[in-house]
């Protein structure tokens, strides 16, 4: 199963000084990045060799690695501590990790960093990066109501954050229009044709529906986990019409809006930047899968798992130069048990957040990362995170994306090290048989080690 504010410290976007230069230089604006994507899409990715050079190529198949003689004293001690602590029995034998120094072109420590493991919800980092790059952080999703032939049709626009209150506002507008036209009876249909009929991703099982993730449709209200979110939203809308004095005839059914139907009302979502923050804080699988489809559509691909993950790969490799070595992605949420992402790749994605040129586009990813000990996020006390003797010292100091599936736990993020410099880290384990809470405690201890408070 995948997971379900304290004020954040100073931003990891580094002010001046040295930068890592492993990626092709891009315009820092959203427009520039999306233009680069359009150009990249003209040439299909033939292989991972087209991606930016991997800083971890020498570590393939290697155990714990760090050239400690090239590191300062604090980083040397951190690397030594990690080399020992990554062998914690709670983490099992199939664990990988890496730590980068965001202020210099330095890999502080690595342990099987290029080994591709099941990332769980850490895959949402890739989905978020692609969505913000293709759609833009200010993009809003639009839900519409149109009228024709005695029927009001609610049209889904891929807004996974639509609420009952939002529908009520549209219903109020529709009621006013009907009454001014002298109409008191109407039929209600829903049009969710923006997305094809829901399917299971490779690596998903039937047990995910509808609690872990709902069948992915373009229309939903209040994020409700039901089998048919579109009909459910239509029924809520119909009840609101009835409460306003309009008679709704028959059942709510699915239909395709006609080009001649008249626009009646619409609702625009919050900007994508806010939706991404919400999705990451709570590790919302449904938002992630909806964003994957909307990203695909915006890039001219089908609104499917395959269309969306194709665009994710293009964005990571062609726009940002992130390595796709050993990278396998089959969904947007990380629920797929077939997904494989190396810790090295997750760290490269997060390292983008330390570069000011990408702040206008990707800043909401940093803002959305749960903070250690932050109530209401997946690193909060209600999840038992950063609450033992070895990790409590890092409360409020770690920004990281969690990941949890049966047989997989991941934690990837950023923290300021003992030297005050920002470090990017990723830890992923697969197959550990210890209690999941104990595994998470061990992961939190690794993050606290990177911070330097667990010395």
N, C-alpha and C positions, 0 to 999 in steps of 0.2 A: 504494500500500500504506500502511496506517496503522501507527503505531509499535507498536512493542513498547517508613544515613542519617546524611547529616550532620545534626547538631542544628540545628533551625530557629531563626532569631533571634526576637526579641520579637514577640508576636502582633500582626498588623495590626488586631485589634479595638481601636478607638481609645478610650483612657480619657478620658471626659468631653470637654469642649470643643465645638467646632462640629461639626455634622452636615450632611450633604446632605439636603435635604427635598423631593426630587422624587417620592417614593413615598408612597402612602397608609400611614398608621401602622397597624401590626398588632401584636397580642400577640406578644411574643418567644418564647413557648413553642411547642413543637411542636403541642400540642393546639389552641392558639389559631389557628395557621396552618392546620391541617387543617380547623378549623371554618370559617374564612374561605373555604377552597377549596370546601367543601360548599355554602356559600351562593352562591358565584360560579358553581358548576356549574348552579345552578337557572336561570340566565339565559345562553343561548349567546352566545359572542363573535360579534358581527355584523361587526366590522371592527377594524382596528388602532387606530382612533380611540378605542376604549374603553380602550386601554392608557394608562399614565402618560405625561406629556408628555416628548417627546424633547428632550434638551439639545442635540441636534445638528441640529435642523431647519434652522437657518440655514446649515449646512455642506453641504447636499445639492448635489452637483455641484461643490463647491468644491475647490480644491487645498489646500495646506498653509495652516492657519488658526490664529492665536493672537493674542489681544489682549495683546501683550506689555507694553503700558503698565499693565495691571492686575496683572501678575505681579511677584513679588519677583525679585531679581537672579539667583538660582540657576535659577529656573524660566524666566526670560527666556533665559538662556544655553542651557538644555536645549532649549527650543522652537526656538531658532535652529539648534542642532546637528541636531535631528531634521529640520527643514525641508530641510537639505542632505543628510543621510545617507539619508533615505527615497528619494532619487533615485539611490542606488547602483545601477549597472547590473546588479549581480547579482540585484537584486530585480525587475527587469523594469519594465514601464510600468503594470501593473495591480496596484497595491498600495494598501492603505488602513491607517490607523492612528489612534489616539487616546490621549491621556494625561489622566487626571483627577487632581486633587488631592483625596485622601480626607478631608482636614482642613477643606476649605472647598468652597463651591459653585462650583468653578472648573474649567473645561476648560482645561488648560494648553496643549494642542496638538492639532490634528486635521488629517488629510489624507484626504479622501474618506471620512470616518468613517461616513457613512450609506450608502455604496455596499455592496450585498450581494454578498459573494464566497463561494466554496466554502470552508467553515471547516475541513474535515477533522475531526480528532479534537477540535477545540475545541467541537464540538457536544456532547461528553460533559459539559461544564459545565452545559448546559441539562438534560440527562437526570438528572444528579446532583441538581440543585436540585429538580426535580419529584419524584424518588424519595424524597428525604429529607423533603420537605414532606408528601407524601401518606401514605407508610408510617411515617415517624418514624424517627429515627436508631437506636432500640433494637429495631426490628423484626427478627425472625429468621425464616428460611425453614425449613420443616419437611419432611423426607423421611420417609415412613412405609413400614412393611411390615405387611400384613394377611394373614390366613389364612382360607381357605374352600374346601370341596370338594376337599381334597387339593392345594391350590395356594397358594404364597406369592406375593403380588403386591407388587412394589416400586413405590411411588407417588411420582412426581416432584412436588416443591413449589417449583420455581423456584430451587433452590440451585445456583448456578453454581460454588460453591466446595467442593462435596462431594468427599471424597477416598476413596481405597481404604481407608484406616484407618477412616473413618467407616462405610463399608459393612461392614467387618470387625466393628465393634462391634455393628451391627444383626444381622449373621449369627450372631454368638455368642449373642445373646439369642434369636434364632429357633431355633437348634439346641437350646438348653436347653429351650425350650418344646416342640419336637417330640419330643425324647427323653423328656421327662416324660410326654408323652401316648402314648408307645409307638410313635411313627411314625418310620420310618427312610427313607421315600421321599416325595418331593414334586416337584411341577412348579413352575416359576418363570415368572411373567409380569411384564411391566412396564406400568404405567399412566401415560402422559404426557399424558393428556387435558386437563390444565390449560391447555395451549396448543393452538391449532388446528394443522393440518398446516403445516409450514414453507413459506414463500414468499420470493421475492426482493423487496426493497424497490425502490421507484422509484429509479433511479440506480445499482442494483447490477448486477453481471454474474456470469455463471456461474463465472467464474474465481476468485471470492472463496471458493467452497466447496472443501474444508473448512479450508484453511490460514489464510486471512486472517480468516475467520469461519466457524463451523460452522452448519449449519441450526439454527434456534433452537427448542430443545425444552425441556421442563420438567424433564428428568432427564439428568444428565451426571456423569461421575466424572473427577476429576483434570484437569478442563478439557480433555479430549482432543478434538483436532480430527478427528473422524470423521463420516461422513455420517449415521449413525444413533446418536447419543449415548445414546439410551434403551436400545436393545438391547445396546449395548456395556456400559452400567452393569449391566444385568441379567445379562449373562454373567460379569462380575466377581463379582457377588453369588453367582451359582450356583457358581462355582469355590470360593468361600469356604465355602459350605455343604458342598460335596463334600469339601473338605479337613478339615472338621469331622466327617466320618463320615456325612453325610446323602446318600443317593442322589438325584440330580436326574434325573428322567425327561424325555426329549425335549429339543427345542430351546427356548431362551428366546423367547417370543412376546409380542406386544402384546395387552393385554386391558383391560377396564374393571372395576375393583374393584366388588364387589357391596356394597350397603348393609349386608347381613347378615354380611360378612366381619369376622373378629375382629382387633382391633389386636394386633400382636405386638411391634413395636419402632418406634422413631422416632429421628431425629437432627435437632437444631436447629443451624442455622448460627450463625456469629458474628453480632453485631449488624450491621445495615446500615451503620452508620457505618464499621466496619472494612472492609467489603466495598467501600464507595465509595473509601476511601483506597487500597486495593489496585488498584482499577480505574483510578484516575487516575494513580497512580505508574507503572503499566506500560502505560497506555492500552489496557486489555483490551477488545477489541471484543465478545467473547462476554458478558462480564458486563454491559456497557452494554445490549446488546439484550435480555438477560433482565430487567434492571431496568426497561426500558421497558414490557415486558409485565406485570410484576408491579405496576407503578404503575398501569397501565390497569385491571387487575382490581380493585385496591383502591379505585379511583374509580368502579367500576361500569361500565367500558367493556370492550369485547372485547380479548383479549390479542393484539393485532395491531399492526403498524406504525402504522396509521391511528388505532387507539384510543389507543395510547401517545402519539403526537405531539400528538393533540388535548389530552390532559391536560397535556403540557408547555406548550403555548400558554396554557392556562387558568391554570396556576400562575404562569408568568412575568408575564402581563398582569394577572390579577385579584388575585393574592395580593401580588405584589411591585411592580406598576406598571412593569415593564420594557417598553420599547417593542417592538412587533412590526412596526414599519415595515420593509417589504422582507424579512421573515423567512419563510423556507421550510425546513421540516424534514420529512424522510421516513423517518428511522431514528433509533436511539438512539446509534449509535457515530460518526457522521460519515463513514461509508464511502460514503454516497450522493453521487454526483456531481451530483445535482440539489439538494442542500442549499445554502441561501444564508443567511448571517447577517452583518449588518454588524459591523464592529469596534465601533461605538458600542453595539450590543446586548450583545456579549460583555463589554465593559467595564462596562456596567450590571449584568450578572449578577455579575461579580467584585466590584463595589463593595458588594454586599450583605454581603460578608465583612468589610467594615470597620466594620459596624454591630453593636454589642454585642447589640442586641435579637434579632438573628438567629443569634447564636452557638450557642444550644442546639440549633437545628435544622440549621444549615448548617456548623457548625464543622469537620466531617470533610472538607469540600471543601478548605478551607484546608490542613488537615493532609495531605491527599492530593496537593496540587500538588507536582510535582517541584521540587527545589531545584537551582539552577545548580551543576553539578559533583558532584551526588549520585549516587554509584555505585548501580547497580541500578534507577535511574529513567530516564525518557526524556530527562532532561537530564544524564545521566551521561557520564563520559569515554569509555565504550564506544560512545557515539553521537557522539563528537567535538564535544560542546557546551561552549561557554565555554572553549575551549582555544587561542584565538589571541591575539595581542598586544593587540587592542582590547577583548576581552571577559573575559580571565582575571581582571581586577581585580574582576569581579562574582561570582566563585565564592562560593557560600554566601549570596548576598545577594538572589537573585531567586527568587520562587516563581511558577511559570508552567506552564500546560498547553500542551503541544506539539501540533502537528497536521501530518501529512504524508500527502499523496496525490500521485499523479502529476499534476503541474500545480498543486499547491496546498501552500503551507507557511504555518503560522500559529503564533503565540506570543502568549499572553495571560496576564497575571498581575499580580503586585504586587511592589513593591520600595520600600525607603526611599530617597528622593532625597537629594541632597547636603545639603539643609536638614534632614534627619532626619525629614521627613514622608512618610507613605505615599502612593505614587502607584500608580494602577491604569492598566494599559496593555493595548492589544491591537493586534497587527500581523498583517495577513493579505495574502498575495500569491497571485495566480493567473496561471498562464501563463508564468512566467519560464523561460527555456531554459538557464540556467546550471546547472552541476552542483548537485544538491540540497544537498550538503555546503557548497558556497560560499554558497548561499541561506541556509542555517541560520546560517552564520558572520555573515552580514550582519544577520540577525534578532537574533542574540545581541548584536551590536554596538549595535543600537537599544535593547535592554533595558539594556545597560550604560550607554548614554547617559541613559536615564531614571534609573538609579541615581545617575548623576553621576560615577562613577569614570572613565568615558571622556569626558573633558571636551573 
